[in-house]
Amino acid sequence: MFGFLGNKSGSLVGLDIGSSSVKLVALSKSGKGFTLEAYAVVTLPPSAVIDGNIQDVAEVGYAIEKAVKVAGGKMSAAVSAVPSSAVITKRIEMSNAFTEFELEDQIKVEADQFIPYPLDEVAIDFEVLGPVENNDSLDKVLLVACRKDDVEQREDAINSAGLKCEIVDVDTYAVERTFPLVSADHMDEEALIGIVDIGAATLTLNVFRGAEIVYSREQAFGGNDLTNSIHQQYGMSIEEVEQSLRLDDISSEIQEMVVLPFRSTVAQQVSRSLQFFYSSGAHSELNALYLSGGTSTIEGLADQLEEDIGIPTRMANPFVDMTVNSRVNRSRLERDAPSLIKACGLAMRGFEE
């Protein structure tokens, strides 16, 4: 069994390894409140991570090592995540008479029935969620499985940077963990709240009711299209483009000729994703929409979306009510916060019992 859902407790650095950058978040906790101690965002070469798969462990390890130095803390252990698209999850019911070791054996038997890979190629973990309603002899069990390669790539990259990879989580669990911090103004249990993550290569819509995801859809679209357009038309390197976009240091010509038309395309793609959600069943309209991911920080995107779709839209910021270490640059954090959702959720994972 592998530590997808393990109960390691203590301060762990959250590492979100994306297709264009590594995001690091370091938290501390006092009582029920968190403090953001440090964070870093380090750009990755375009070929280092493709479709969520690490292609160059050395480059990713170097980026993680650089992120640790930028953050400036003494960090020894980390939690990362595999993309939900690489994970198979299944809720099953098992007898509560099994010991822990017997349950592990039974889980493997159960997993063999629906996992399309040999079990020796798969990392498996499970969590007992509680008793089945109206049946005292059965427990609800969440089973999670992933190809070992996907897990080991992340372990190797993190370990090569001088950190110990304690847990490999699933990215949607990290998003769920930060949801109460992001949506403090919309905690009505019946409210439908959307968080759309617009990354470098994918756009993912997660819809929450209460604190649980009730709908999720990923499509191939992201900020790489914008980065490549500027790179090709203006001769800037990919790294220069991404750094300039992140720091909002783009010339007025590029802003008008490339960024603004792309912003309209992003708005169309988000609207399209919402239409898929509405057509998927008897869902009412969203009460609010939050934007996350590096591409979501395009100036004016939230306002344009709110106007286009008629739903209150704002930037996701898990740190808005969090204590922030005085060493952290507040103005830069406000801009970077939407891209740190997953890394923050992963860092929070280290404090769970």
Helices and strands as residue ranges (DSSP letters): E 13-17, E 21-30, E 33-43, E 49-50, E 53-54, H 57-71, E 77-82, G 84-86, E 87-95, H 100-111, G 119-121, E 122-132, E 135-147, H 148-160, E 164-170, H 171-182, E 192-198, E 202-209, E 212-220, H 224-234, H 238-246, H 252-254, I 255-259, H 260-278, E 288-292, G 294-297, H 301-309, E 313-315, E 323-324, H 330-336, G 337-340, H 341-349
